[in-house]
Amino acid sequence: MSKAQNDVFDKPVVIVGAGVTGLVTGHLLAEAGVKVIIIEKLPIVGGLARSFRYDDFVFDCGPHRFYTANKNVSNYLDRVLKDNSTFFPRKSEVYFKGKYYGWPIKPQNLMQLPPKLAGKSFVDLAINGFKEYGDLTFEDYILRQYGPTLYQHFFKGYSEKFLGIDPAETHSDWAKVGINRAIIDDSAQMQNLYQLLKTTLLHGNAEPPRFLYPSGGMQDAWNKVSGMFQALGGRIITSTGARMEGADGHIDAVWANDERIEPSVVIWTAPITLACKQLNLTSPNLKYLGLLLYNIMVNETPIRDYQWCYYGSKKLLINRVSIPKFFSPQTAPQGTGGYCAEVTCMEGDNRWQHAERLTDWVIDDLVSVGIIRNRTNVIDARVERLEASYPIYHKDYPAKLDLARSQLSKFKNLHLAGRTGLFWYNNMDHSMENAMQLTKRLLRDAGHSEAEEANIAAGLPITA
């Protein structure tokens, strides 16, 4: 490392949060010879992409998997996973009025709907191109994309049940990132009858996208990254919350319990609201959704073979169910099955505080929708609480987020990153891309060569 680089990184880079962005950023910086310390409040790494193991059963925090068109991310995944992974075609569903339908909705799926509903949907699409909608809210976006019938029957109830706010009060970004994250296939457009016919003719028989998944569960990937990071001299402090102190536009120290660390740079992947609070700034009214995971182990093989399914009915407590065994058979013993049922809430509310009391209700839901054959086959059920799982995109969130970012931007050695740090509903691939871009920018500012930057940004070893 040159003298200029030493001057920039004369003190360690401190990363708050050992989730996807924090770990990948730390690993790439360590490969470039930078001293890095990661502080993680949980006892394990992985953040919202970590796994839970109970004896021979493995559950992730919902349906995590890798799917990317970014070659740089693919390069990095090749380095991390190598042969320890599985590829599988996507199969996801939605449960609607007592029946299962393929998801995302494709033109051919419309014919499977009840005749009256299918007819209305086709009429909507026939005239949708002649209608004008706004562009501010979730409701506006979905009406323009799918028409009022599908909006009312598929999207409105699920979004309201999931977020707890009316779709007319939800920003359109929730649809743009939330629905599109779920759909993935950008070619499956149904905005009007022309798009419907075009998609049917060009993509009706297209193969479903294929996902990449660590054979033993998502935790395998992050344990591997953390091991590679520590082998380069990186340090991870777990089971410890981080606290920043700073003034005059500079973060002077980050505390890890009683240890005071003076950083050259701080990369903050914890909630942006917490960063504002610690630095005594105006606290923006931005909120995150909490998530309850009910990991159910059963002494029977799964009835349905989807990887995950959406349940929008308000009669059901569950929002989404994933089946780890269809990501990798190694996640459950032979002859058994596991189900990760998700229930949203706000951290600290009644559901959050008394989540265990809802376990029987969740199991009853799984029986009623035909997922569990008999509740006597349930071996065990574990409840896990996830803080700050999703940013809540209220329609006025952009102005509040701009306020938070403008205040924090005054601290020149502070960089926001990741899902909670950026208040950004993303997936793991986007978090990894975010880590590469941030690393490249930091290295450029530190005077690294273009060749070194290129390798780091491409997910390749700096010596490649």
C-alpha positions as CSV (number, residue, x, y, z in Angstrom):
1,M,0.0,0.0,0.0
2,S,1.4,3.4,-1.0
3,K,1.9,6.3,1.5
4,A,-1.2,8.0,0.1
5,Q,-3.2,4.9,0.8
6,N,-1.7,4.7,4.2
7,D,-2.7,8.3,4.9
8,V,-6.3,7.6,4.0
9,F,-6.5,4.3,5.9
10,D,-4.2,5.3,8.7
11,K,-6.8,4.0,11.1
12,P,-9.1,1.0,10.7
13,V,-12.3,1.1,8.6
14,V,-15.1,0.3,11.0
15,I,-18.2,-1.5,9.5
16,V,-21.3,-1.6,11.6
17,G,-23.3,-4.7,10.8
18,A,-22.1,-8.1,9.6
19,G,-24.9,-8.6,7.1
20,V,-24.4,-9.2,3.4
21,T,-23.2,-5.6,2.6
22,G,-21.0,-5.4,5.7
23,L,-19.3,-8.7,5.2
24,V,-18.6,-8.4,1.5
25,T,-17.3,-4.8,1.9
26,G,-15.1,-5.9,4.7
27,H,-13.7,-8.8,2.7
28,L,-13.0,-6.8,-0.4
29,L,-11.3,-4.0,1.6
30,A,-9.2,-6.6,3.5
31,E,-8.1,-8.1,0.2
32,A,-6.8,-4.6,-0.7
33,G,-4.7,-4.5,2.4
34,V,-7.0,-2.3,4.5
35,K,-7.4,-2.9,8.2
36,V,-11.1,-3.5,8.9
37,I,-13.1,-4.1,12.0
38,I,-16.8,-5.3,11.8
39,I,-19.1,-4.8,14.7
40,E,-22.2,-7.1,14.8
41,K,-24.8,-7.0,17.6
42,L,-25.9,-10.6,17.0
43,P,-23.8,-13.6,18.0
44,I,-23.6,-14.8,14.3
45,V,-22.9,-13.1,11.0
46,G,-25.3,-12.9,8.0
47,G,-27.8,-10.3,9.3
48,L,-31.2,-10.7,7.6
49,A,-29.7,-13.4,5.4
50,R,-28.6,-15.7,8.3
51,S,-29.9,-19.2,9.0
52,F,-31.3,-21.0,12.0
53,R,-30.3,-24.6,12.7
54,Y,-32.2,-26.9,15.0
55,D,-30.5,-30.3,15.0
56,D,-30.7,-31.5,11.4
57,F,-33.2,-28.8,10.2
58,V,-32.0,-25.6,8.6
59,F,-34.2,-22.5,8.0
60,D,-33.3,-19.2,6.5
61,C,-34.9,-15.8,7.1
62,G,-37.5,-16.5,4.5
63,P,-36.8,-17.5,0.9
64,H,-33.2,-16.3,0.3
65,R,-31.4,-17.3,-2.9
66,F,-29.0,-15.9,-5.4
67,Y,-30.2,-14.7,-8.8
68,T,-28.2,-12.1,-10.6
69,A,-27.5,-10.9,-14.1
70,N,-24.4,-9.0,-12.8
71,K,-21.3,-10.8,-13.8
72,N,-19.2,-9.2,-11.0
73,V,-21.6,-10.6,-8.4
74,S,-21.5,-14.0,-10.2
75,N,-17.7,-13.9,-10.1
76,Y,-17.7,-13.3,-6.3
77,L,-20.3,-16.0,-5.7
78,D,-18.1,-18.5,-7.7
79,R,-15.2,-17.7,-5.4
80,V,-17.3,-18.1,-2.2
81,L,-19.6,-21.1,-3.1
82,K,-17.5,-23.0,-5.7
83,D,-19.0,-26.5,-5.7
84,N,-20.9,-26.2,-2.5
85,S,-24.2,-25.1,-4.0
86,T,-27.3,-26.2,-5.8
87,F,-29.0,-24.8,-8.9
88,F,-32.8,-25.1,-9.2
89,P,-35.6,-23.7,-11.3
90,R,-37.9,-21.3,-9.6
91,K,-41.3,-22.5,-8.5
92,S,-43.4,-20.1,-6.5
93,E,-47.2,-19.8,-6.0
94,V,-50.0,-17.7,-4.7
95,Y,-52.9,-19.0,-2.7
96,F,-56.2,-17.5,-3.8
97,K,-59.7,-18.4,-2.8
98,G,-58.7,-21.9,-1.7
99,K,-56.6,-22.7,-4.8
100,Y,-52.9,-22.5,-5.7
101,Y,-51.8,-20.5,-8.8
102,G,-48.3,-20.1,-10.3
103,W,-46.5,-16.9,-9.4
104,P,-45.7,-14.5,-10.9
105,I,-48.9,-14.1,-12.7
106,K,-48.3,-15.0,-16.4
107,P,-50.8,-14.4,-19.2
108,Q,-51.6,-18.1,-19.4
109,N,-52.4,-18.1,-15.6
110,L,-55.3,-15.8,-16.3
111,M,-57.2,-18.7,-17.9
112,Q,-56.9,-20.7,-14.7
113,L,-58.8,-18.1,-12.7
114,P,-62.5,-18.4,-12.1
115,P,-64.3,-17.5,-15.4
116,K,-65.9,-14.3,-14.1
117,L,-62.6,-13.0,-12.6
118,A,-60.6,-14.0,-15.7
119,G,-63.1,-12.2,-18.0
120,K,-62.9,-9.0,-15.9
121,S,-59.1,-9.1,-16.0
122,F,-59.1,-9.4,-19.8
123,V,-61.5,-6.5,-20.1
124,D,-59.3,-4.4,-17.8
125,L,-56.2,-5.1,-19.9
126,A,-58.1,-4.4,-23.1
127,I,-59.0,-0.8,-21.9
128,N,-56.1,-0.2,-19.5
129,G,-53.9,1.4,-22.2
130,F,-56.5,4.2,-22.6
131,K,-56.6,5.0,-18.9
132,E,-54.4,7.5,-17.1
133,Y,-53.1,6.8,-13.5
134,G,-51.0,8.7,-11.1
135,D,-47.5,7.6,-10.3
136,L,-47.1,8.3,-6.5
137,T,-48.7,5.4,-4.8
138,F,-48.6,1.6,-4.8
139,E,-52.3,1.7,-5.9
140,D,-51.4,3.8,-8.9
141,Y,-48.6,1.6,-10.0
142,I,-50.5,-1.7,-9.8
143,L,-53.6,-0.4,-11.5
144,R,-51.4,0.7,-14.4
145,Q,-49.6,-2.6,-14.5
146,Y,-52.4,-5.1,-14.0
147,G,-55.8,-3.2,-14.0
148,P,-58.4,-2.9,-11.2
149,T,-59.6,-6.5,-11.0
150,L,-56.2,-8.1,-10.3
151,Y,-55.3,-5.1,-8.1
152,Q,-58.4,-5.7,-5.9
153,H,-58.1,-9.5,-5.8
154,F,-54.4,-10.1,-5.7
155,F,-52.3,-7.1,-4.7
156,K,-54.3,-4.8,-2.5
157,G,-55.1,-7.2,0.3
158,Y,-51.6,-8.7,0.4
159,S,-49.9,-5.4,0.5
160,E,-52.2,-4.0,3.2
161,K,-51.9,-7.2,5.3
162,F,-48.1,-7.2,4.9
163,L,-47.3,-3.6,5.6
164,G,-50.2,-2.6,7.7
165,I,-51.0,0.5,5.7
166,D,-53.4,1.3,2.9
167,P,-52.0,0.9,-0.6
168,A,-53.3,4.4,-1.4
169,E,-50.9,5.6,1.4
170,T,-48.0,3.4,0.2
171,H,-45.4,4.9,-2.1
172,S,-45.1,3.4,-5.6
173,D,-41.5,2.5,-4.8
174,W,-42.9,-0.4,-2.8
175,A,-44.5,-1.8,-5.9
176,K,-41.5,-1.0,-8.1
177,V,-39.1,-2.8,-5.8
178,G,-41.3,-5.1,-3.9
179,I,-43.4,-6.6,-6.7
180,N,-40.5,-6.6,-9.1
181,R,-38.3,-8.3,-6.6
182,A,-40.9,-11.0,-6.4
183,I,-41.5,-11.2,-10.2
184,I,-37.9,-11.0,-11.3
185,D,-38.9,-11.7,-15.0
186,D,-39.0,-8.2,-16.4
187,S,-40.3,-9.6,-19.7
188,A,-43.6,-10.7,-18.2
189,Q,-45.5,-7.5,-18.9
190,M,-49.3,-7.2,-18.8
191,Q,-50.0,-3.5,-18.8
192,N,-52.5,-3.8,-21.6
193,L,-53.9,-6.3,-24.1
194,Y,-51.1,-5.6,-26.5
195,Q,-48.4,-6.3,-23.9
196,L,-50.4,-9.4,-22.8
197,L,-50.4,-10.9,-26.3
198,K,-46.8,-9.9,-26.9
199,T,-45.6,-11.5,-23.7
200,T,-47.7,-14.7,-24.4
201,L,-46.2,-15.1,-27.8
202,L,-42.6,-14.3,-27.0
203,H,-42.2,-15.6,-23.5
204,G,-45.2,-17.9,-22.8
205,N,-43.1,-21.0,-22.8
206,A,-39.8,-19.5,-21.4
207,E,-37.9,-21.5,-18.9
208,P,-38.2,-20.2,-15.3
209,P,-35.1,-18.5,-13.9
210,R,-32.6,-20.7,-12.1
211,F,-31.4,-19.8,-8.6
212,L,-28.1,-20.6,-6.8
213,Y,-28.2,-21.7,-3.2
214,P,-25.6,-22.9,-0.7
215,S,-26.1,-26.6,-0.2
216,G,-26.2,-26.5,3.6
217,G,-28.2,-23.3,4.0
218,M,-27.6,-19.6,3.4
219,Q,-25.5,-19.4,6.6
220,D,-22.8,-21.4,4.8
221,A,-22.1,-18.5,2.4
222,W,-21.7,-15.9,5.1
223,N,-19.6,-18.2,7.3
224,K,-17.3,-18.7,4.3
225,V,-17.0,-14.9,3.6
226,S,-16.3,-14.2,7.3
227,G,-13.7,-16.9,7.3
228,M,-12.0,-15.4,4.2
229,F,-12.2,-12.0,5.8
230,Q,-10.6,-13.1,9.1
231,A,-7.9,-15.0,7.3
232,L,-6.8,-11.7,5.8
233,G,-6.5,-10.2,9.3
234,G,-10.0,-8.8,9.5
235,R,-11.7,-8.7,12.9
236,I,-15.3,-9.3,13.7
237,I,-16.7,-8.3,17.1
238,T,-20.1,-10.1,17.7
239,S,-22.8,-9.9,20.3
240,T,-22.0,-6.2,20.6
241,G,-23.9,-3.1,19.6
242,A,-22.0,-0.2,18.1
243,R,-22.2,3.5,19.1
244,M,-20.8,6.4,17.2
245,E,-19.6,9.7,18.5
246,G,-18.7,12.6,16.2
247,A,-18.6,16.3,15.8
248,D,-17.6,19.0,13.2
249,G,-18.4,16.7,10.3
250,H,-16.3,13.8,11.4
251,I,-16.9,10.5,13.2
252,D,-14.2,10.4,15.9
253,A,-14.9,7.1,17.5
254,V,-17.1,4.0,17.4
255,W,-17.7,2.2,20.7
256,A,-18.0,-1.6,20.8
257,N,-19.2,-2.0,24.4
258,D,-16.3,-0.6,26.4
259,E,-13.8,-0.6,23.5
260,R,-13.3,2.7,21.8
261,I,-12.1,2.5,18.2
262,E,-10.9,5.5,16.3
263,P,-11.9,4.9,12.6
264,S,-10.6,6.3,9.3
265,V,-13.9,5.5,7.7
266,V,-17.2,4.2,9.1
267,I,-19.5,2.1,7.0
268,W,-23.0,2.1,8.6
269,T,-25.4,-0.8,7.6
270,A,-27.6,-0.5,10.7
271,P,-30.9,1.4,10.6
272,I,-30.4,5.0,9.3
273,T,-32.7,6.2,12.1
274,L,-30.3,4.8,14.7
275,A,-27.4,6.7,13.1
276,C,-29.3,9.9,13.3
277,K,-30.2,9.2,17.0
278,Q,-26.6,8.4,18.0
279,L,-25.2,11.6,16.4
280,N,-28.0,13.8,18.0
281,L,-29.6,14.7,14.7
282,T,-33.2,15.2,13.9
283,S,-34.8,11.8,13.9
284,P,-36.7,11.2,10.7
285,N,-40.1,9.4,11.1
286,L,-39.0,6.4,9.1
287,K,-40.1,3.0,10.2
288,Y,-39.1,-0.6,9.7
289,L,-41.3,-3.6,9.7
290,G,-40.6,-6.4,12.1
291,L,-40.9,-10.0,11.0
292,L,-41.8,-13.2,13.0
293,L,-40.6,-16.5,11.6
294,Y,-42.4,-19.7,12.6
295,N,-40.0,-22.5,11.7
296,I,-42.1,-25.6,11.7
297,M,-40.6,-29.1,11.6
298,V,-42.8,-32.0,10.5
299,N,-42.5,-35.7,10.3
300,E,-43.8,-35.9,6.7
301,T,-42.6,-35.0,3.3
302,P,-43.9,-31.7,1.8
303,I,-47.3,-31.9,0.0
304,R,-46.6,-29.0,-2.4
305,D,-43.3,-28.5,-4.2
306,Y,-43.1,-24.7,-4.3
307,Q,-40.1,-22.9,-2.9
308,W,-42.3,-20.2,-1.5
309,C,-46.0,-19.1,-1.7
310,Y,-47.9,-15.9,-0.8
311,Y,-51.0,-16.0,1.3
312,G,-53.1,-12.8,1.0
313,S,-56.3,-13.8,2.8
314,K,-56.9,-11.7,5.9
315,K,-58.4,-14.9,7.4
316,L,-54.9,-16.3,7.6
317,L,-52.3,-15.0,9.9
318,I,-49.4,-16.2,7.6
319,N,-48.2,-13.9,4.8
320,R,-45.7,-16.2,3.1
321,V,-44.4,-19.7,3.5
322,S,-41.1,-21.1,2.2
323,I,-39.9,-24.7,2.1
324,P,-36.1,-25.0,2.6
325,K,-36.0,-28.6,1.3
326,F,-36.8,-27.3,-2.2
327,F,-33.8,-25.0,-2.0
328,S,-31.5,-27.8,-0.9
329,P,-32.5,-31.3,0.3
330,Q,-29.7,-31.1,2.9
331,T,-31.9,-28.7,5.0
332,A,-34.1,-31.4,6.4
333,P,-33.7,-35.1,7.2
334,Q,-35.0,-37.6,4.7
335,G,-38.8,-38.3,5.1
336,T,-39.4,-35.0,6.9
337,G,-40.1,-31.4,6.0
338,G,-39.7,-27.9,7.3
339,Y,-41.8,-24.8,6.7
340,C,-40.8,-21.2,7.4
341,A,-44.0,-19.2,7.9
342,E,-43.8,-15.4,8.0
343,V,-45.9,-13.0,10.0
344,T,-45.3,-9.3,9.9
345,C,-45.7,-6.9,12.8
346,M,-44.1,-3.8,14.4
347,E,-41.3,-4.3,16.8
348,G,-42.6,-4.2,20.3
349,D,-46.3,-4.6,19.4
350,N,-48.5,-7.3,20.8
351,R,-47.6,-9.8,18.2
352,W,-43.9,-9.2,18.7
353,Q,-44.1,-9.5,22.5
354,H,-46.4,-12.6,22.5
355,A,-45.3,-14.3,19.3
356,E,-45.1,-17.8,20.8
357,R,-48.8,-17.7,21.7
358,L,-49.6,-17.5,18.0
359,T,-47.8,-20.8,17.1
360,D,-50.9,-22.9,17.2
361,W,-52.7,-20.4,15.0
362,V,-49.9,-20.6,12.4
363,I,-50.0,-24.4,12.5
364,D,-53.7,-24.3,12.0
365,D,-53.3,-22.0,9.0
366,L,-50.8,-24.5,7.5
367,V,-53.2,-27.3,7.9
368,S,-56.1,-25.3,6.5
369,V,-54.3,-24.4,3.3
370,G,-53.2,-28.0,2.7
371,I,-49.5,-27.7,3.6
372,I,-49.4,-29.9,6.7
373,R,-51.4,-33.2,6.5
374,N,-51.9,-33.6,10.2
375,R,-50.9,-31.4,13.0
376,T,-49.9,-34.5,15.0
377,N,-47.0,-34.8,12.6
378,V,-45.5,-31.6,13.9
379,I,-42.1,-32.4,15.5
380,D,-41.3,-28.9,16.8
381,A,-41.9,-25.3,16.2
382,R,-39.5,-22.4,16.8
383,V,-40.2,-18.7,16.7
384,E,-37.5,-16.2,15.6
385,R,-37.9,-12.4,15.7
386,L,-36.3,-10.2,13.0
387,E,-35.8,-6.5,13.7
388,A,-35.9,-3.9,10.9
389,S,-36.7,-6.5,8.2
390,Y,-38.3,-4.2,5.7
391,P,-38.3,-0.4,5.2
392,I,-41.9,0.9,5.2
393,Y,-42.4,3.0,2.1
394,H,-45.1,5.4,3.2
395,K,-46.0,7.8,0.4
396,D,-44.2,10.7,2.1
397,Y,-41.0,8.7,2.9
398,P,-38.7,10.3,0.2
399,A,-38.7,13.7,1.9
400,K,-38.0,12.1,5.3
401,L,-35.2,10.0,3.9
402,D,-33.6,13.0,2.1
403,L,-33.6,14.8,5.4
404,A,-31.8,12.0,7.2
405,R,-29.3,11.6,4.4
406,S,-28.5,15.3,4.1
407,Q,-27.8,15.5,7.9
408,L,-25.6,12.4,7.9
409,S,-23.7,13.5,4.7
410,K,-22.1,16.3,6.8
411,F,-20.0,13.6,8.4
412,K,-17.4,13.1,5.6
413,N,-16.0,9.8,6.8
414,L,-19.4,8.2,7.3
415,H,-20.9,6.0,4.5
416,L,-24.4,4.5,4.5
417,A,-24.8,1.1,3.0
418,G,-27.0,-2.0,2.8
419,R,-30.7,-2.5,3.2
420,T,-31.3,-0.8,6.6
421,G,-28.6,1.8,6.3
422,L,-29.9,3.1,3.0
423,F,-33.6,2.4,3.8
424,W,-33.7,0.3,0.6
425,Y,-35.8,-2.7,0.0
426,N,-33.2,-4.8,-1.9
427,N,-32.1,-8.4,-2.2
428,M,-28.8,-10.1,-1.4
429,D,-27.4,-9.6,-5.0
430,H,-28.1,-5.9,-4.8
431,S,-26.4,-5.7,-1.4
432,M,-23.3,-7.4,-2.8
433,E,-23.3,-5.0,-5.8
434,N,-23.6,-2.1,-3.3
435,A,-20.6,-3.5,-1.4
436,M,-18.5,-3.6,-4.6
437,Q,-19.4,-0.1,-5.7
438,L,-18.7,1.3,-2.3
439,T,-15.4,-0.5,-2.0
440,K,-14.3,0.7,-5.5
441,R,-15.1,4.3,-4.5
442,L,-13.2,4.1,-1.3
443,L,-10.2,2.5,-3.0
444,R,-10.2,5.2,-5.7
445,D,-10.2,7.9,-3.1
446,A,-7.3,6.2,-1.4
447,G,-5.2,6.2,-4.6
448,H,-5.4,2.5,-5.6
449,S,-4.6,1.7,-9.2
450,E,-7.3,1.2,-11.8
451,A,-6.4,-2.4,-12.1
452,E,-6.8,-3.0,-8.4
453,E,-10.2,-1.2,-8.5
454,A,-11.3,-3.2,-11.4
455,N,-10.6,-6.5,-9.7
456,I,-12.3,-5.4,-6.5
457,A,-15.3,-4.1,-8.3
458,A,-15.5,-7.3,-10.3
459,G,-15.6,-9.5,-7.3
460,L,-12.1,-10.9,-8.1
461,P,-9.1,-11.2,-5.8
462,I,-6.9,-8.1,-6.0
463,T,-4.0,-10.2,-7.0
464,A,-5.9,-11.9,-9.9
